[in-house]
Amino acid sequence: MAPACRTTARALRSGRRVSAALPGVEDAELRAALLVTTLVSVTIGHQLVGLDALRDTPADHIATLLRPALTSLTEPPQVNDRPSQL
């Protein structure tokens, strides 16, 4: 199995551990799955597909761009972020 595939498999199995690290957050298991699959997708794009934009960009810049999205999944939604009830 290729190293990227092993990393992907480990990441997918770790989803439950990630959700356990999000106590008190609504939809913790779903949020953990979104976190893990986002990171897996970036890994696949970089390692397996070899997307130039990912290969040519420093990891710290990719992290800076992803941070707001990933942070939004780890924090409870703000009152004004919740969907309105129609």
C-alpha positions as CSV (number, residue, x, y, z in Angstrom):
1,M,0.0,0.0,0.0
2,A,1.4,3.5,-0.9
3,P,2.3,5.7,2.0
4,A,-0.4,8.2,1.1
5,C,-3.0,5.4,1.1
6,R,-1.8,4.3,4.6
7,T,-2.0,7.8,5.8
8,T,-5.5,8.2,4.4
9,A,-6.7,4.9,6.0
10,R,-5.3,5.9,9.4
11,A,-6.9,9.4,9.2
12,L,-10.3,7.9,8.3
13,R,-10.1,5.5,11.3
14,S,-9.2,8.3,13.6
15,G,-12.4,10.2,12.9
16,R,-14.0,8.9,16.1
17,R,-11.1,10.0,18.2
18,V,-11.4,13.5,16.6
19,S,-15.1,13.6,17.5
20,A,-14.2,12.7,21.1
21,A,-11.9,15.7,21.2
22,L,-14.9,18.0,20.4
23,P,-17.0,17.7,23.6
24,G,-20.0,20.0,23.7
25,V,-19.9,20.8,20.0
26,E,-23.1,20.2,18.1
27,D,-22.7,17.4,15.5
28,A,-19.3,16.4,16.8
29,E,-19.1,13.2,14.7
30,L,-20.1,15.0,11.5
31,R,-17.7,17.8,12.2
32,A,-14.9,15.3,12.8
33,A,-15.7,13.5,9.5
34,L,-15.6,16.8,7.7
35,L,-12.2,17.7,9.3
36,V,-10.7,14.3,8.5
37,T,-12.0,14.1,4.9
38,T,-10.8,17.7,4.2
39,L,-7.3,16.8,5.3
40,V,-7.4,13.5,3.4
41,S,-8.5,15.4,0.3
42,V,-5.6,17.8,0.5
43,T,-3.2,14.8,1.1
44,I,-4.6,13.0,-2.0
45,G,-4.4,16.2,-4.1
46,H,-0.8,16.7,-3.0
47,Q,0.6,13.2,-2.9
48,L,-1.5,11.0,-5.3
49,V,-2.8,13.5,-7.9
50,G,0.2,15.8,-7.7
51,L,-1.7,19.0,-8.1
52,D,0.9,21.7,-8.9
53,A,-0.9,24.3,-6.8
54,L,-0.5,22.1,-3.7
55,R,3.0,20.8,-4.5
56,D,4.3,24.3,-5.2
57,T,2.8,26.0,-2.2
58,P,4.6,25.9,1.2
59,A,2.7,23.9,3.8
60,D,2.4,26.8,6.2
61,H,0.6,28.9,3.5
62,I,-1.8,26.0,2.9
63,A,-2.4,25.8,6.6
64,T,-3.1,29.5,6.8
65,L,-5.7,29.2,4.1
66,L,-7.4,26.2,5.6
67,R,-7.3,27.4,9.2
68,P,-10.5,29.4,9.2
69,A,-12.5,26.6,7.7
70,L,-11.1,23.9,10.0
71,T,-11.5,26.2,13.0
72,S,-15.1,26.8,12.2
73,L,-15.6,23.0,12.5
74,T,-14.1,22.8,15.9
75,E,-16.0,25.5,17.6
76,P,-19.6,25.8,18.6
77,P,-21.6,27.8,16.1
78,Q,-22.3,31.4,17.0
79,V,-25.9,32.3,17.5
80,N,-26.0,34.3,14.3
81,D,-24.4,31.4,12.4
82,R,-27.2,29.0,13.0
83,P,-29.7,28.5,10.1
84,S,-32.9,30.3,10.6
85,Q,-36.1,28.3,11.2
86,L,-38.6,29.0,8.4
